[in-house]
Amino acid sequence: MSRSGAIQLAFGGLSPKAVDRQVDRFGSIDAAVAAISRGRTRLSPVVCEAIGTDARTREEELSSLDARFLRQSDIGFPVRLATYDDAPRWLFVKGTIHNGPSIGIVGSRACTSYGLQLAQEYGAAAAAAGWVVVSGLARGVDAAAHTGALSAGGHCTAVLGSGIDVVYPRTNRDLHDRLLKRSGGVMSEFPPGTRPDAWRFPTRNRVIAGLSDVILVVEASERGGALITARIALDYGVPVYAVPGDVDRPTSAGTNRLIRDGAFPIFGPDDLHTVLSLVSPLIRTT
């Protein structure tokens, strides 16, 4: 696929499945872009206009945001992520994306104060062990894990369910800026300006799983997005660890169920540090 066609189609903000349908229908990304631009689809006029905007204009928009566009075939696209069949066709990226070793630390937005403390301690422990902390920059466990990693001098990768210029929640703007200043990276499958619509977050979760060598779930309800990430990671063959909690606590229901179903329990930052030290020699570096 040409770079110009890919960037035009990416700016349509379609779901990965919708992109696949258009590409399958017309035979290639470039052909899909041409057809959509001419109004030969049932996509909304807004989407057609977005995709019809020329690639040079889009490149200039990204440059003004200090961002870049990466296809799977481009140098800099995360090597590990590209190995999965459902990997994103492209990413919008700001900052530095470190290839690994990487741990995805995820959990509930509505976590307890205990969960926040643990997430921060686990983030710091992972950073101290030389691991990149991957999460979603969301409220709760995600933000705490990023904060802990940065406090320990580590690097982070934040995967957004919105455009890379749309920090959600807004209260995490300072954390977002600190992450970038500390040689971390922010990425999204969706173009700048994309709102954090609910359907985008499960899609985002597969990117977190695909970037990670290990997933740690700190606190999670039985229906939370963290469990989606864990299930995807297991499908990818990525080890999943979980923090046990009180059996009557809603935010422990998901993690306790993961452990019941075979996830490895983690009993504190020192335990995590030991596990990561044992796992490190087994990680793919290419």
MARDO-847766 format. One record per atom (N, C-alpha, C): residue in three letters; x, y, z. Coordinates in pm, whole numbers, plus 50000, padded with zeros to 5 digits. Layout:
BEGIN
alaXYZ...
REM end
This chain:
BEGIN
met500844988150000met500005000050000met500885012450000ser500475022749928ser501235035049927ser501035042450059arg502035050350094arg501925058150216arg500785068250206ser500645074550091ser499605084650075ser498215078650090gly497985066950030gly496685060450044gly496395056450187ala497415051150255ala497235046650393ala496895058350485ile497615069350470ile497365080550561ile495995086750534gln495575086950406gln494245092250377gln493145083450438leu493275070350423leu492265061450478leu492285061650630ala493475062750689ala493585063250834ala492865075350892phe492885086450820phe492245098550872phe490715097850864gly490195086950810gly488745085050811gly488225081250948gly489125076251035gly488725072651171gly487825060551180leu487835052051077leu486985040151077leu487525029551172ser486655020451211ser487105009151291ser487964999951205pro488834991951265pro489644982651186pro488804973551096lys487674968951147lys486824960151066lys486224967650948ala485854980150970ala485304988150860ala486374990750754val487594993150797val488694994850702val488874982050620asp488874970650689asp489034957850619asp487944955850514arg486714959550550arg485604957650454arg485824966050329gln486274978350347gln486484987050231gln487644982050144val488704977750209val489864972750135val489514959850061asp488774950950127asp488364938350063asp487434941149944arg486564950749961arg485594953749855arg486274959149730phe487234968049749phe487834974749633phe489194969149593gly489734960149673gly490944953049633gly492254958349687ser492294970849731ser493514976449787ser493164989349861ile494104994049941ile493875006550013ile493745018149916asp494625018749817asp494575029849723asp493255030049645ala492795018249606ala491525017349533ala490365021249624ala490445017349750ala489385020949845ala489335035949864val490495042249876val490545056849894val489935063849772ala490285059249654ala489745065349532ala488225064049526ala487715052149560ala486275049749554ala485535058049658ile486075058349779ile485425065949886ile485415080849852ser486525085549800ser486625099849766ser485605103749659arg485225094249574arg484255096949467arg482815094249511gly482635090749638gly481295088449690gly480675075249649arg481495065249621arg480985052349576arg480705042749692thr480555047849811thr480255039449926thr479105045750004arg478665038650108arg477605043850193arg478165050650318leu479445053350320leu480035060450432leu479505074750436ser479525080550554ser478975093950571ser479785104150492pro479155115050453pro479875125750382pro481085130950460val480955131450592val482075136150675val483275127050660val483035113850665val484115104150651val484715104850510cys483855105750410cys484335106550271cys485205118850250glu484795129950308glu485585142250293glu486925140850364ala486915134650483ala488165132750557ala489135124150478ile488645113350421ile489505104250345ile489945110550214gly489125119350159gly489455125750032gly490485136850043thr490785141350165thr491805151650183thr493175146150146asp493955153750072asp495205148350020asp496225145650130ala497115136150104ala498075131350203ala499045142250247arg499415151150154arg500375161650191arg499795170650301thr498525173850289thr497865181850392thr497875174650526arg497615161550521arg497625153650645arg499015153050707glu500035151850626glu501415151450677glu501745164750746glu501275175550690glu501525188650750glu500805189950884glu499595184550891glu498845184851017glu499585177051125leu500115165551090leu500855157451186leu502135164351230ser502815170651136ser504035177851169ser503765189051269ser502635195751254ser502285206651347ser502025201451487leu501685188551497leu501455182251628leu502695175151680asp503785176151606asp505015168851639asp504745153851647ala503945149051553ala503545135051548ala503945129051414arg503865115951407arg504205109051283arg503255097451258phe503225093151134phe502335082351090phe503195070451051leu502885058751107leu503655046751081leu502765035651029arg503165029650917arg502535017350870arg503315005550926gln502714993650919gln503404981650969gln504764979850904ser504894983650778ser506134981550705ser507184992350730asp506815002750804asp507735013950826asp508705011050941ile509915016250928ile510865015651038ile510295023551155gly510335017651273gly509805024151391gly508475018451438phe507785011251348phe506555004651391phe506944993651490pro506264992551605pro506654982951706pro506774968651650val507954962851664val508234949951603val507314939051657arg507144938751787arg506344928251849arg504884929151805leu504364940951803leu502964943051767leu502674938351624ala503614940651536ala503414937351394ala503304922351368thr503684914051465thr503664899551443thr502274893451454tyr501304900851507tyr499964895351528tyr499074897651407asp498234887951380asp497374888551260asp496434900551262asp495984904551380asp495034915751389asp495704928751431ala497014929551410ala497734941851444ala497174953451364pro497214965551418pro496724977151343pro497534979151215arg496874983451111arg497574986150985arg498514998050998trp498195007051092trp498975019351108trp498845024551250leu499705033751284leu499665040451414leu500025055251395phe499385063551476phe499805077351491phe500625077951620val501805083951613val502745082851724val503355096351758lys503515098551889lys504305109751939lys505355104252035gly506535110352035gly507575106252128gly508315093852081thr508845086452179thr509695074752153thr508985062052195ile508895052552104ile508315039452137ile509455029552155his509595024452276his510665014952307his510155000652281asn510974992652216asn510544979352176asn510474969352292gly511144971852401gly510974962352510gly512194960952595pro512124952352698pro510954944552740pro509844953652793ser508604949352775ser507464957752809ser506424950152889ile505864956852988ile504804950953069ile503574959853061gly502444953853027gly501184961053028gly500574960253167ile500404971453232ile499774971953364ile498404978453348val497354970953375val496004975553348val495104972753467gly493944979153468gly493004977053576gly491864986853570ser491094987153674ser489864994853678ser490125009853686arg489265017553617arg489275032053635arg488765035753774ala487775027953823ala487175030653953ala487825021854059cys489145021954063cys489845013254157cys489845019354297thr490235011354394thr490315015954532thr491635023454554ser491735030154668ser492995036854703ser494105026554717tyr493765014654766tyr494725003754776tyr495224999754637gly494314998854541gly494704995354405gly495575005954342leu495255018754369leu496095029554317leu497515028654370gln497635026054500gln498965024954561gln499745013354501leu499065001954487leu499734990254430leu500154992654286ala499274998454207ala499605001054066ala500825009954055gln500905020054140gln502065028854137gln503325021354178glu503215012854278glu504375005054324glu504804994954218tyr503844988754151tyr504184979154045tyr504834986253926gly504324998153894gly504935005753785gly506385009253817ala506625013253940ala507995016653982ala508885004353981ala508344993054028ala509134980654032ala509504976053891ala508564977153798ala508834973153660ala509894982153598ala509784995253623ala510775004653569ala512155001953627ala512194998853757ala513484996053821ala514134983553762ala513304974453712ala513824962253649ala514184964453503gly513994976753454gly514354979953316gly513264977353214trp512024975953261trp510904973253171trp510154986053137val509654986853015val508784997652972val507374994553021val506715004353079val505355002453127val504375007253021val503514998052976val502505000952874val501135001452941ser500375011752914ser499015012452965ser498225022452882gly497025025952930gly496125033852848gly495945048252888leu496715053052987leu496635066853035leu495235070253088ala494485060053123ala493135062353175ala493195065753323arg492085070153376arg491955072653519arg492125059553596gly492665060053715gly492765048153798gly494085040953783val494025027853763val495205019453760val496195023853652asp495705026853532asp496585030853423asp497455042653463ala496825053353508ala497555065553543ala498535062953657ala498115054953754ala498995051953868ala500225044153824ala500045034553734ala501175026653685ala502155035453610his501645044253524his502515053653453his503265062653552thr502545067553652thr503155076453751thr504285069453826gly504045056953865gly505065049453935gly506305047153850ala506095043753724ala507225041453635ala508055054053617leu507395065353599leu508105077953580leu508865081953706ser508265079353822ser508925082853948ser510205074753968ala510275062953906ala511455054453917ala512445056653802gly512175066853719gly513075069853609gly512885061053487gly511735054453478gly511505045353367gly510815051753249his510555043653147his509885048253026his508485042153018cys507585049352953cys506205044852938cys505755045952794thr504795037452758thr504075038752633thr502595039452666ala501935050152623ala500505051752646ala499755049352516val498775040452521val497965037252403val496585043252425leu496185052352338leu494945059752357leu493795053952277gly492585055852330gly491375052252258gly490765064552193ser491585074352168ser491185086952105ser492325091252015gly492225103251956gly493335108351880gly494515111651970ile495725111851915ile496895114451999ile496935128652054asp496085137352003asp496005150952055asp494815152752148val494135141852181val492965142352268val493265134252393val493685140952498val494015134052624val492735131752701tyr492495119152736tyr491275115652807tyr491615106352924pro491235110153047pro490535122553083pro491485134653079arg490895146353072arg491705158553062arg492605160453183thr492185154953296thr492985156453419thr494335149453408asn494515141053309asn495795134153292asn496725141353193arg496405153653158arg497245161153065arg498665162653119asp498795165953246asp500135167753303asp500925154653297leu500255143553328leu500915130553321leu501335127453178his500475130253083his500785128452941his502035136152902asp502125148752946asp503265157152911asp504545152152977arg504455147853102arg505635142553171arg506135129753106leu505195121553062leu505545108952996leu506365111752870leu505955121352792leu506685124652670leu508045130952700lys508095139452803lys509355145752839lys510385135652889arg509905124452942arg510815114152993arg511105103552887ser511105107452761ser511435098652648ser510455087152633gly509205089452671gly508175079452648gly507445081952518gly506405074052494gly505665075352370gly504165074652390val503455081052301val501995080552298val501585076152159met500655066752151met500225061852020met498725059752016ser498195059951896ser496785057151873ser496615051851732glu495645043251717glu495275038351584glu494395048351511phe493895058151586phe492905067451533phe493515081151507pro492995088551411pro493595101251371pro493415112251474pro494225122751465pro494065134151554pro492635139551550gly492195143951667gly490845149451677gly489775139251710thr490135126351710thr489145115851735thr488695116151881arg487395116251902arg486845116252037arg486975102452101pro487005101752234pro487125088952304pro485795081552311asp485265077552196asp484015070052195asp484225056252257ala483185051152323ala483315038852402ala483815027052319trp483385025752193trp483735014052114trp485225013552080arg485895024752091arg487305024952054arg488215018452160phe487745017552284phe488615012652390phe488904997652383pro487904989052357pro488244974952337pro489204972952220thr489044981052115thr489964980452002thr491364984552046arg491444995052128arg492724999652182arg493394988852267asn492584980952339asn493144971252432asn493994960552364arg493674957252239arg494474947152170arg495874952552138val495984965752124val497294971852100val498134971052227ile497524973752342ile498244972352469ile498744958052485ala497874948352458ala498274934252469ala499384930852371gly499284936152249gly500254932952146gly501614939252168leu501674950052245leu502944956552275leu503674950152393ser502954941852469ser503454937352599ser504004923152595asp505094921152669asp505634907652689asp504944900752806val504384908752895val503674903953014val502534913653041ile501414908353088ile500294916853132ile500084914753281leu499934925753355leu499594925153496leu498284932553518val497304925553572val496004931653605val495984934153755val495844946753794val495944950453935val494594949454005glu493604956353955glu492234955254004glu491314955853884ala490264947853886ala489344947853772ala488024941553812ser486954947453765ser485644941253784ser485494929853684glu484414922653695glu484224911053608glu483944914853464arg483554927453437arg483214931553302arg484114942953252gly485194945453321gly486034956753286gly486884954553162gly487374965653108gly488244965152991gly489544957853017ala489994957753143ala491234950853175ala491134935953145leu489964930253167leu489794915953136leu489794913552986ile489314923252910ile489404922052764ile490874921552723thr491674930452780thr493114930452751thr493734917152789ala493364911952906ala493934899252952ala493554887852859arg492304887352815arg491874876652725arg492614877252592ile492774889452539ile493504890952413ile494954886652431ala495544890552544ala496934886752571ala497094871552574leu496164864752638leu496214850152643leu496114844152504asp495264849952420asp495154845352281asp496474847352207tyr497194857852242tyr498484860752179tyr499624852152236gly499334845052344gly500394837452411gly501224845652507val500694857252548val501384865852643val501004861852785pro501974859552875pro501654855753013pro500834866553084val499834862353158val498994871653232val499144869153382tyr499414879853456tyr499534879553601tyr498424888053660ala498034884953781ala496944892353844ala497194893553994val496694904454051val496854906954194val495604902154267pro495734892554357pro494544887854429pro494004898554523gly492704897554550gly492084907254640gly490964901054720asp490344909054805asp489244904254889asp488134898454802val487584887354844val486584880454762val485274888154754asp485044897354847asp483774904954844asp483954918954787arg485114921754729arg485374934954672arg485124934554522pro484214942954470pro483894942454326pro485114944254236thr486044952654278thr487214955154193thr488254943954201ser487984933854284ser488844922054288ser488214910154218ala486944911354181ala486244900054121ala486914895453992gly487334904953910gly487974901353783gly489334895153801thr490144900953889thr491494895453910thr491424881753976asn490544880154073asn490414867154139asn489954856454041arg489064860253949arg488604850653849arg489734846953754leu490564856553717leu491714853553632leu492634843353699ile492874845353828ile493734835953901ile493084822253908arg491784821953933arg491064809153935arg491204801853802asp491214809653693asp491264803653560asp492684801353508gly493684804153592gly495044800453554gly496064811653547ala495654824253569ala496644835053569ala497564833553690phe498774838453676phe499744837453785phe499514848753885pro499434845654015pro499244856254114pro500544863754142ile500424876654169ile501564884854208ile501284890354347phe502264888654436phe502044891954577phe502844903954625gly503074913554537gly503744925654579gly504834929754481pro505344942054496pro506364947154404pro507624938554397asp508074933454513asp509264924954512asp509014912254432asp507824906754446asp507454894654371asp507454897554222leu506914909154183leu506894912854042leu508324914453990his509184920954068his510564922954027his511244909554001thr510984899954089thr511574886554072thr511064879853946val509754880553924val509154874353806val509734880453678leu509834893453673leu510344899953553leu511814896453528ser512564894753635ser513974890853619ser514074876853559leu513134868253594leu513144854553540leu512644854053396val511694863153364val511114863253231val512024869753129ser512784879753170ser513594887853078ser514414879752978pro515124869153021pro515944861652923pro515144854552815leu513824852852838leu513004845452744leu512354854252638ile512514867352650ile511794876752563ile512454877652427arg511584878152323arg512064880452187arg512584894652177thr513724896452115thr514284909752098thr514174914851955thr513664906351866thr513504910651726thr512134906351678
REM end
